């Protein structure tokens, strides 16, 4: 555990959701967090970067297991 210096979040939504571009950053973040709590996303990727430069990635979603297997297959082809 260490100090996090950067967080990247990438989400793909099932049906999308509406929010006005005129909303404040806080209101947009609340809207996104609400969608996460409703589990209305297909895939959620969170990457943490720590002060020492190390990173840790979290993947949540239906397609995560399938894409990991495909990546392993692709690695075998290049060796």
N, C-alpha and C positions, 0 to 999 in steps of 0.2 A: 504494500500500500504506500502511496506517495501523493505528492501534490499534483493535481491535474492542471496542465497548462493549456490544453486545447481539447475540444470535443467536437466531433463531426457526427451528424445524424443524417441518415438517408432513409426515406420511407417511400414505399409504393402503396397507394391506397386502392382498395377494392373498387369503390364507386366514386371516389373523390369527395370533396366537401366544399361548401361555399364559404368564403370569407372576403370581406371588402379590403381592398388595398389601402383604404383610408383609415383603417384601424391602427391603433398604436402597436408597437412591438410587443408590449405586454399582453394586449388583447389577442394578437395573433398567436403568441406562445400558448396562452390559455386555450385557444381553439384547437391547436395542434395536440396539446396534452390531453384534451378531452377526447379527441379521436383515438389517441393511443390507449386511453383507459377504456374506450368502447371496443377496442380490438378491431377497428374497421380498416386495418392495413393488411396488405398481403405479405410484406416483408419489411422489417425494421433492422437497420444496421447502425450500431453506435460504435465509434472508435474513440478511445481515450488516449491522449498523449500526455505523458508525465514529464516533469521537470528534467529528469535524467535522459529524456529522449526515447525511452521505451514506450511501446504502445500495446494496447489490448483491445480486441474487437469482440463485440457481442452481436450475434445474429439471431433474429426471431422471425419465424414465418414458415409457411407450408413448403416453399420452394427451397429452403436452405439445405435440407438433406439431399435433395435431388441434384442441386448444383454442385455440392461438395463431391458427390460421386462422379459427376461429369468431369470436374476439375482433375480428380485423381486419374481418370481414364486418359485425359489429355496429356498429363505428365508422363504416362507410360509411353505414349507415342513419340515424345520428343527425346527420349533417352537412348 
